[in-house]
Amino acid sequence: MAGLTLIEGGHIVAVDAADTEIPHGWIAIREGRIVALGEGAAPPEMRDAAIQTIDAAGALVTPGLINTHHHLYQWLTRGWAQDSILFDWLVALYPTWSRIDADSAGDAAAGAMAVLARSGCTTVGDHHYIFPRGSGDIVGAIVHEASELGLRLHATRGSMDLGESDGGLPPDFAVESTSAALAASAEAVTRYHDASFESMVRVAIAPCSPFTVTADLLRESATLARDLGVRLHTHGAETVEEEAFCRERFGMSPTDYLDSVGWLGSDVWMAHCVHLSPEDVARFARTGTGVAHCPSSNARLAAGIAPVRAMVSAGVPVGLGVDGAASNEHGRLGSEIRQAALLSRLRDGATAMPVRDALRLATMGGARVLGREREIGSLEPGKLADVVLWELGEVEHAGIADPVAALGLGSLPRVRTMLVQGREVVSGGRLTTADEDEISRRVVAAAARLAGRG
């Protein structure tokens, strides 16, 4: 039992298969893994073996939150095109994004991930798909920043090869050739993907969307990813404009089109999926295709409200995503729990999304989407110790009847402590692994350079 870290006295919500909830309990951690948890005070032998005890009295204790979809580079273009739908918003931002490089992508990633960490996010899924010529190793820069902060990263090597002159949405200067995108995707997997149980970095292959990539790139990316044993990610069924594009260009819906090129399966997850028919939902469930639900971004861009209750009830793996900070300026994953609960109720009624179901989306749901339900997403012996203590003793939540409602319906509680694989990353609402003021300075300078102001 030597070398234990003990968390004691908190209201523990394990988010396991039994929906275990312990109003006053303890968790024991050794070498980055949870070894035991229980009610009341920890047994004397565990207390004797503890080298660190974390006081969780007055705190809600949950698994670390899992962000299944983000565009970290967009942290530098928050506040742009504020009243646009998706297609107009993209057209407005592509020219600026065409100047992104490894240095600016790293600065953006540091800022975005700092905010994610402070909102209880231990695992970050990033989708980067713009690689201007001569921009350097952007994926490597993002991997570096995640390592510096101590966050678990699911990076994707995105791509676009369908430029405006060929009928796509992005300008021609923003796209790659199909062969170059495939080669770079394979290289990113070779350099950075770690398939181990305790992996801090995994890489997926991620052509951007049906209106920015060719069918050839989708088909060949699927083959490549399966040959390499990694996952696949893209945007799907996000807007009515995407639906119209797919029907005009391919003669079928986005889901039918993606299915036709090999993009439904248990190794695939798609962002948004706002406009799925009941038949689409059944097909996602049957194939195990996952969904990254991004409620705030969908509202910001007026894309609609995804049928999350129907998806969850059908057995579709569903997690939460912040999406790019340029379409969700707050950038906090913790806030998406409340947003998911409220929007689902707005769509499907008051009982559509209880707060514990919304928390499950942000934890075990996300773990299923990323294929990591054995390692993360719940507080169980043998799993990695990604744990968040939410402060409930401050004025915002003092006296609240249900601690989980503080997180799922109230203002986002401050993160008292956050552990990633047993390592403290946040304490007292502040990062312990990086200088927040220095990150802020980097972001200000990088945003000015990207906008042409510096």
C-alpha positions in Angstrom: 0.0 0.0 0.0 3.0 2.3 0.1 3.0 5.6 -1.7 -0.7 6.4 -1.8 -2.5 9.6 -2.5 -5.8 9.8 -0.6 -8.7 12.0 -1.5 -11.1 12.2 1.5 -14.4 13.7 2.5 -16.0 14.6 -0.9 -19.3 13.8 -2.6 -18.1 11.2 -5.1 -19.9 10.6 -8.3 -18.1 7.6 -9.9 -20.1 7.6 -13.3 -19.6 3.8 -13.4 -22.0 1.2 -14.8 -23.8 1.1 -11.4 -24.1 4.9 -11.1 -22.2 4.7 -7.8 -22.6 7.9 -5.7 -21.0 8.3 -2.3 -22.0 11.4 -0.3 -19.0 11.2 1.9 -16.2 9.0 0.6 -12.5 8.5 -0.2 -10.4 7.5 -3.2 -6.9 5.9 -3.0 -4.4 6.5 -5.9 -1.1 4.9 -6.5 1.3 5.3 -9.4 -1.3 7.2 -11.4 -4.1 4.7 -11.0 -7.1 4.4 -8.7 -6.6 1.5 -6.4 -9.8 1.7 -4.2 -12.6 3.9 -3.1 -15.3 3.7 -0.5 -17.6 5.4 2.0 -16.7 7.3 5.1 -13.1 7.6 6.2 -10.3 5.7 4.5 -9.2 2.5 6.3 -6.3 3.0 8.8 -3.9 1.0 6.7 -4.4 3.3 3.7 -4.1 6.4 5.9 -0.8 5.0 7.2 0.5 4.5 3.7 -0.6 7.9 2.3 2.2 10.3 1.3 -0.4 12.9 0.3 -3.9 13.6 1.5 -6.2 15.9 -0.4 -9.1 17.3 1.6 -12.3 17.0 -0.5 -14.7 18.2 2.2 -17.3 20.5 0.6 -16.4 19.4 -2.9 -18.0 17.4 -5.6 -15.6 14.7 -6.9 -16.0 13.5 -10.5 -13.9 11.9 -13.2 -12.0 14.3 -15.3 -14.0 15.7 -18.2 -13.2 14.6 -21.7 -13.4 17.0 -24.6 -14.1 15.1 -27.8 -13.9 18.0 -30.3 -12.0 21.2 -30.4 -10.0 23.4 -32.8 -7.4 24.8 -30.5 -5.9 27.1 -33.1 -9.1 29.1 -33.1 -8.3 30.5 -29.7 -6.5 33.3 -31.6 -9.7 34.4 -33.5 -12.3 34.6 -30.8 -14.9 37.3 -31.3 -14.9 37.3 -35.1 -17.9 37.0 -37.4 -20.2 37.0 -34.4 -23.6 36.9 -36.1 -22.8 34.4 -39.0 -24.0 30.9 -39.8 -21.3 28.3 -40.3 -20.6 28.7 -44.0 -20.4 32.5 -43.8 -18.3 32.3 -40.6 -15.8 30.0 -42.3 -15.5 32.2 -45.4 -14.8 35.2 -43.1 -12.1 33.4 -41.2 -10.3 31.2 -43.7 -8.0 34.1 -45.0 -6.7 34.8 -41.4 -6.3 31.1 -40.6 -4.2 30.7 -43.8 -1.4 32.5 -41.9 -1.3 30.0 -39.0 2.0 28.3 -38.3 3.5 26.0 -35.7 4.4 28.9 -33.3 1.0 30.5 -33.4 -0.7 27.1 -33.2 1.3 26.4 -30.1 0.4 29.7 -28.5 -3.2 29.1 -29.2 -3.1 25.6 -27.9 -1.5 26.8 -24.6 -4.3 29.4 -24.1 -7.2 27.1 -25.0 -5.9 24.2 -23.0 -5.2 26.3 -20.0 -8.9 27.4 -20.0 -10.0 23.8 -20.6 -7.9 22.6 -17.6 -9.4 25.3 -15.4 -12.9 24.0 -16.3 -12.2 20.4 -15.3 -11.0 19.0 -18.6 -8.3 16.3 -18.3 -8.5 15.0 -21.9 -8.4 17.2 -24.9 -9.6 16.1 -28.4 -8.2 18.5 -31.0 -9.0 18.7 -34.7 -6.5 20.7 -36.7 -7.0 20.8 -40.4 -5.3 23.9 -41.8 -1.6 23.4 -42.8 -0.3 26.3 -44.9 2.8 25.7 -46.9 5.9 26.2 -44.7 3.9 26.3 -41.5 6.1 23.8 -39.7 5.1 20.9 -37.4 1.8 22.1 -36.1 0.7 18.8 -34.7 4.1 18.6 -32.8 3.6 22.1 -31.4 0.2 21.1 -30.0 1.6 17.9 -28.6 4.3 19.9 -26.9 1.9 22.3 -25.2 -0.3 19.5 -23.9 2.8 17.8 -22.4 3.8 21.1 -20.8 0.4 21.5 -19.2 0.1 17.8 -18.2 -3.1 17.2 -20.1 -4.1 14.0 -22.0 -4.3 14.8 -25.7 -6.2 13.1 -28.6 -4.8 15.0 -31.5 -6.1 14.5 -35.0 -4.3 15.2 -38.2 -7.0 17.0 -40.2 -7.0 17.9 -43.9 -8.8 19.6 -46.7 -8.3 18.9 -50.4 -11.5 20.3 -52.0 -10.9 24.0 -52.8 -13.3 26.6 -54.1 -12.3 26.1 -57.7 -13.3 22.5 -57.5 -16.7 23.2 -55.8 -15.6 23.1 -52.2 -16.0 25.9 -49.6 -12.4 26.7 -48.6 -10.3 28.9 -50.8 -7.7 27.1 -52.9 -4.8 28.5 -50.8 -6.1 26.6 -47.7 -6.1 23.1 -49.2 -3.5 20.4 -49.7 -3.3 17.7 -52.4 -4.8 14.4 -51.5 -1.5 12.6 -51.6 0.2 15.2 -49.4 -2.6 15.0 -46.8 -2.4 11.3 -46.6 1.4 11.3 -46.3 1.3 13.9 -43.6 -1.4 12.0 -41.7 0.6 8.8 -41.7 3.7 10.7 -40.5 1.8 12.3 -37.6 0.6 8.9 -36.4 4.1 7.4 -36.7 5.7 10.3 -34.8 3.2 10.9 -32.0 0.6 8.2 -31.5 0.9 6.1 -28.4 -1.5 3.2 -28.1 -0.5 2.2 -24.5 -3.0 2.1 -21.6 -1.5 5.1 -19.9 -1.1 7.1 -23.2 -0.9 10.8 -22.9 -1.0 11.3 -26.7 -3.1 9.5 -29.3 -3.5 10.6 -32.9 -6.5 10.1 -35.2 -6.9 10.8 -39.0 -9.4 13.5 -39.6 -10.4 14.9 -43.1 -12.4 18.0 -42.2 -15.9 17.7 -43.6 -18.0 16.7 -46.7 -17.8 20.2 -48.1 -14.0 20.6 -47.8 -12.6 17.2 -48.8 -12.9 14.8 -51.8 -14.4 11.4 -51.7 -11.0 10.0 -52.6 -9.5 11.6 -49.4 -12.3 10.2 -47.3 -11.9 6.7 -48.7 -8.2 6.6 -48.6 -8.0 8.1 -45.1 -10.4 5.4 -43.8 -8.1 2.7 -45.3 -5.0 4.3 -43.9 -6.4 4.7 -40.4 -7.5 1.1 -40.3 -4.2 -0.1 -41.6 -2.4 2.0 -38.8 -4.9 1.0 -36.1 -6.0 4.5 -35.3 -9.4 6.2 -35.1 -11.2 8.4 -37.7 -12.8 11.8 -37.1 -14.7 14.4 -39.2 -17.6 16.8 -39.0 -21.0 15.5 -40.1 -24.6 16.6 -40.4 -23.9 19.9 -38.8 -26.1 22.4 -40.7 -28.9 22.5 -43.2 -26.4 24.1 -45.7 -24.2 21.0 -45.4 -27.3 18.8 -46.1 -28.1 20.8 -49.2 -24.5 20.7 -50.4 -24.4 16.9 -50.1 -27.7 16.4 -51.8 -26.7 18.7 -54.7 -23.2 17.3 -55.1 -23.6 13.6 -54.2 -27.3 13.0 -54.5 -27.6 11.9 -50.9 -27.7 13.0 -47.2 -24.4 13.6 -45.3 -24.9 10.3 -43.4 -25.6 8.3 -46.6 -22.6 9.9 -48.2 -20.2 9.2 -45.3 -21.4 5.7 -45.1 -20.8 5.2 -48.9 -17.1 6.1 -48.4 -16.5 3.8 -45.4 -17.1 6.3 -42.6 -19.5 4.6 -40.2 -18.0 2.3 -37.6 -16.9 1.8 -34.0 -13.5 3.4 -34.9 -15.2 6.7 -36.1 -16.6 9.7 -34.3 -18.2 12.7 -35.9 -18.6 16.2 -34.6 -22.1 17.8 -34.3 -24.6 15.5 -36.0 -27.3 18.0 -35.5 -29.4 17.0 -38.5 -29.7 13.2 -38.1 -32.9 11.5 -39.0 -34.3 8.7 -36.8 -32.9 6.2 -39.4 -29.5 7.9 -39.2 -29.6 7.6 -35.4 -30.4 3.9 -35.7 -27.5 3.4 -38.2 -25.0 5.2 -35.8 -26.2 2.9 -33.0 -25.9 -0.2 -35.1 -22.4 0.6 -36.3 -21.1 2.1 -33.0 -20.3 5.4 -34.7 -19.6 8.1 -32.0 -20.8 11.7 -31.8 -19.1 14.8 -30.3 -22.0 16.9 -29.2 -21.1 20.7 -29.2 -24.2 22.5 -27.8 -22.7 26.0 -27.3 -21.1 26.1 -30.7 -24.3 24.8 -32.4 -26.2 27.6 -30.7 -23.6 30.3 -31.5 -23.7 29.4 -35.2 -27.5 28.7 -35.2 -26.9 25.2 -36.5 -29.7 23.7 -34.4 -30.1 21.3 -31.5 -28.8 17.8 -31.9 -31.1 14.8 -31.0 -29.0 13.8 -28.1 -31.7 12.0 -26.1 -32.6 9.9 -29.1 -28.9 9.1 -29.7 -28.2 8.1 -26.1 -31.4 6.1 -25.8 -30.5 4.2 -29.0 -27.0 3.4 -27.6 -24.9 5.8 -29.7 -21.7 6.7 -28.0 -22.0 10.5 -27.3 -19.5 12.8 -25.7 -19.3 16.6 -25.3 -17.1 19.0 -27.2 -16.3 22.7 -26.9 -15.6 23.1 -30.6 -13.4 25.9 -31.8 -13.1 28.9 -29.6 -14.0 31.1 -32.6 -17.5 29.6 -32.4 -17.6 29.2 -28.6 -15.7 32.0 -27.0 -15.9 30.7 -23.4 -13.8 27.7 -24.2 -14.8 25.8 -21.1 -15.8 22.1 -21.2 -17.3 22.2 -17.8 -19.9 24.7 -19.0 -21.0 22.4 -21.8 -22.6 20.0 -19.2 -25.2 22.7 -18.3 -25.6 23.7 -21.9 -26.2 20.1 -23.0 -28.8 19.6 -20.3 -30.7 22.8 -21.1 -30.7 22.4 -24.9 -31.8 18.8 -24.7 -34.7 19.9 -22.5 -35.6 22.7 -24.9 -35.7 20.2 -27.7 -37.3 17.1 -26.1 -38.9 18.2 -22.8 -38.0 18.7 -19.1 -36.9 15.0 -18.5 -34.8 14.7 -21.6 -31.4 15.3 -19.9 -31.1 14.9 -16.1 -27.9 16.4 -14.8 -26.3 13.0 -14.1 -26.9 12.0 -17.7 -25.3 15.3 -18.8 -22.3 14.6 -16.6 -22.0 11.1 -18.1 -21.8 12.6 -21.6 -18.8 14.7 -20.4 -17.0 11.7 -18.8 -17.8 8.1 -19.8 -19.6 9.2 -22.9 -16.5 10.9 -24.1 -14.3 8.0 -23.1 -16.5 5.7 -25.3 -16.3 8.1 -28.2 -12.5 8.2 -28.0 -12.2 4.4 -27.5 -10.8 4.7 -24.0 -13.6 3.5 -21.7 -11.3 0.9 -20.2 -8.8 3.6 -19.0 -10.7 6.9 -18.3 -14.2 8.3 -17.8 -15.2 6.9 -14.4 -13.8 6.5 -10.9 -13.1 2.8 -10.6 -10.2 0.7 -9.3 -7.7 0.0 -12.1 -8.5 3.1 -14.1 -6.2 6.1 -14.6 -6.5 8.7 -11.8 -8.0 11.6 -13.8 -10.0 13.3 -11.0 -11.7 16.7 -10.5 -12.7 18.3 -7.1 -15.3 21.0 -7.7 -15.5 23.7 -5.0 -19.1 23.9 -3.6 -18.3 25.9 -0.5 -18.3 29.3 -2.2 -21.3 31.6 -2.3 -22.5 30.4 -5.7 -23.4 26.9 -4.4 -23.6 27.2 -0.7 -26.6 25.2 0.6 -27.5 23.7 -2.8 -29.7 20.6 -2.4 -27.9 18.5 -4.9 -24.1 18.8 -5.5 -24.5 17.4 -9.0 -27.0 20.1 -9.9 -24.3 22.7 -9.0 -22.3 21.4 -12.0 -25.2 20.5 -14.3 -27.5 23.5 -13.7 -25.6 26.1 -11.8 -22.8 28.4 -12.6 -19.6 26.4 -13.2 -17.9 25.7 -9.9 -14.3 26.5 -9.4 -11.9 23.6 -9.7 -10.4 23.1 -6.3 -8.0 20.4 -7.5 -7.6 18.4 -10.7 -5.4 15.4 -11.2 -4.3 13.9 -14.5 -2.9 10.4 -14.0 -2.5 11.3 -10.3 -0.5 14.4 -11.1 -1.9 17.7 -9.8 -2.5 20.1 -12.7 -4.9 22.6 -11.1 -5.0 23.7 -7.5 -7.3 26.5 -6.1 -8.6 27.2 -9.6 -5.1 27.9 -11.0 -2.7 25.9 -13.1 0.2 24.3 -11.2 2.1 23.3 -14.4 2.4 26.6 -16.2 2.5 30.4 -15.7 -1.0 31.6 -16.7 0.2 35.2 -17.1 2.9 34.2 -19.5 0.4 32.1 -21.5 -1.9 35.2 -21.7 1.0 37.3 -23.0 1.7 34.7 -25.6 -1.9 34.6 -26.8 -2.2 38.4 -27.0 0.9 38.7 -29.1 0.0 35.7 -31.4 -3.5 36.9 -32.0 -2.2 40.3 -33.0 0.3 38.8 -35.4 -2.3 36.5 -37.0 -4.7 39.4 -37.4 -1.9 41.5 -39.0 -1.7 43.9 -36.1 1.7 43.1 -34.9 
